[in-house]
Amino acid sequence: MGEDMSRRLRVVVAEDSYLVREGIVRALADSEHIDVVGAEGDYDSLVETVERTAPDVVVSDIRMPPTGTDEGIRFAVELSRTHPEVGVVVLSEHAQLTYATELFEGNNTRRAYILKERVADQAFLLQVVDAVARGRPMLDPKIVSMLIDARLSPGSGMESLTERERQVLALVADGASNRAVAGELGITVRAVERHVNSIFGKLGLEDHDAVNRRVLAALVYVRHHE
């Protein structure tokens, strides 16, 4: 929120498969709102390119050399510490809750985890890149269903929210901090905290969970309004 999204987004692509990498680059470069400023095939080159080009968003495979395991996740976690303003879209061949958990353990909402099969859908890929640049978390629809089915009882709990709680949740889903929500609604930060805690309770998210509760609450809201 409050960001200038009129300028072109600077994006770096990381994928060890040349054909897949070039496909992603072409899909992104076709957009008049994106400049692809780097394309790399391994972790070390990715780190160097990000430092050199200062991108807005990185689109990265979850696995790449040197180990071919979880470089994309580790890179995203490290960026949350060193460059929290950079968004990361992690691509995976398989839906894995553990990867989603690791990716959203911190408070950085500039993250997305999508299945690699979605890359063929150019409109969806561009939507995801734009979302993380704006600070809006995104998960592949299959992952959303897995998370919600695993953690919520039948019914999202949305129907039990008060009008004020719905207003708060709508702003949270848009990436707003508690302070920003307070300013938007003209209430105190403490009041926002009470509303957020109540929302977590009604959505079945009150217990500590490795998956960031704020992110999951936002996803419940988005799913409810699809």
N, C-alpha and C positions, 0 to 999 in steps of 0.2 A: 504494500500500500504506500502511496505517496511517492512512488518511483516514476521516473521519466521513461516510459516505454515507447516514446516516439522515435528514438534512435534505433539503429540496427543492432541486433544482438550479436555479440562475438562468441562463436562456438568452436570448441575443439572436439574432435572425434577420436576415440581410441578403440580399436578393434584389430585383432591379429590377423583375421582373414581379409586378404586384399579385396576380394570381390564384395564381401559384405561392407567393408569400410568404404569402398567407393560408392556403393549403393546408398549408404547413409549420407555421405558427403553430397552426392547429387540431389538427394531428396531435400536436404536442408538448403543447399545453394540455390535451388529453384525458388525459394522464398525471397521476396523483396525486403523482408525484415531481418534477414540473417546473413552474416558474413562468417564463412568457415575459415578460421584463422590458423588451423592446424589439424593434421590427421596423422596419428601414430599407431604403431602396432605392438608396443610393449610398454611396461610400467615405467621404466626409467626414462624413456623418451617422452612419455606423457607428462611426467613430473617436470621435466625440463621445459617442455613446450608451454605448459600452464604458467610457469614462472616467467617465461619470456613474453608471452602474448597477453596475459591478464584477461582471460575470457570471462564472459558472463555465465556461460553454461558449458559443462563437459558432458558429452554423450559417450559412455564407456561400457564396453563388454564387462561382464562380471569376472571373466577369466581371460588372462593374457600372459605372455611370458613376463618374468622368467619361470614362475612355478605353475601357471595355468590353473590356479585354484580360486582364490577370492580377491585378486588384485583390485578389481573395481570397487568392492565394498571397503577394503582397507584404504584405498585412495580417497573415497568419499568421507570416511571417518576422519582421516588426517586433514582433509580440507576444512572440515567443520572447526578444527582447532586453528589452522593457519590462515585460511581464507574463507571465513564463513559467508561472505557475500557471493561466492561462486556456487551456482546451482549444479547439481549432478543428476543425470539421468542414467541409471544403471540398467543394462540389458542382460537378460538371462534366458537360456534355452528352456529352463524348467521353473515352475512355480515352487519356491522354497520359502516357508515361513521363517526359517532361521535367518536367511539373508535379509528379509524384510525387517525382522527384529533388530538386527545389527545396524541396518541402515538408518532406522528411525529411533535409535536409543537416545540420541542427543536431542536438543531442542531446535535443531536446524530444520526448517520446513522447506528449504530449497532442495528437495530430494524427490526423486521418482524412481520406481522400480517397476519395469514393464518387461513382458516377454518379448523375446527377439522376433517372434512371428509378427508382432505389431509393426515392425519397421516398414513392412511393405505398404502399410496404410499411411501415406504421406501426411494426410490431414491430421491424423491422430498423433503422429510423431511431432509435428509442428505445434500442436496444442500442448503436448507435454513439455516441450522445451520452453514455450511461452509461460506455462504455469509455474515451473520451478524458478524461472527468472523473476517472476512476480512474488515468489515466496509462498506458493501454494503447493502443498505436497500432493503427489499423485501415485497411485498404485494401479497396476494392471487389474482390470475387472475380475479376473480369476483370483487374484490375491485378495482383493477386497472381500469377495465372497468367502474365501477360506478364513480370513481373519474374523469377520463378523460372525460367521457360523460357529467358529471356535469359541468366541467370547461373549456372544449375546444370546439371550433367550429369545424365543419366537416373538417377533415384534421388536422394532428398534427402540421403543421407549419414547420416540419423538412425540407421540400423542399426549404424553404426560407433562411435557414442558410448558411452562407459563409463557405468556407473550413476551415478557422481558427476557426470559431464558432463550427463547427462539431468536430474539434480536442479538443477544450476546453470541450465541452459537453461529449465527450467520456471519458475524464479523470474525470470529475465530476461524471459521472455514475459509475466510478470505485472507487469512494469514496475519491478522491483527494481534498484537501483544495485548496483555491486560491493560496496560497504560493507554494504548491506542483505543481500545474498546471504551474505556472510561471517558476519554476525551470525546469520542464520537457520540456517546449516549448521555453525556453530561452527568455522570455519576462518579463515585469515588472508586479508586483502584481496589479498596477493600471490598466494596459492594460487588465489583466484578469478580473478585476471587470467590466470594460466596456463591454467586450465580454459577461460575464455572464448576465449583465443587458439587453443587446441586445437579448440574447437567451430567457430570461424570457418574453420579449416583444413579440418576434416572436412566442413563444409557447402559448401566451395568459395567461401568469402567472405574469404579471407586477403588478397587484393590490395586496395589502396585502391580504393574505389568511392564515387561521389558519393552514392549511396543509402546511408543510415546502415546499417552492417552489423549493428548491434545490433537495429534494427527488422526488417530482413529475416530475421535468425536467429529472431526471435520469430514472424514470420509463417510460416516454415518449420515451426516447432514446432506452431503452431496448426493449420496445414493437415494435418500428419501425424496430429493427434489428433482431426480432425473425424469 
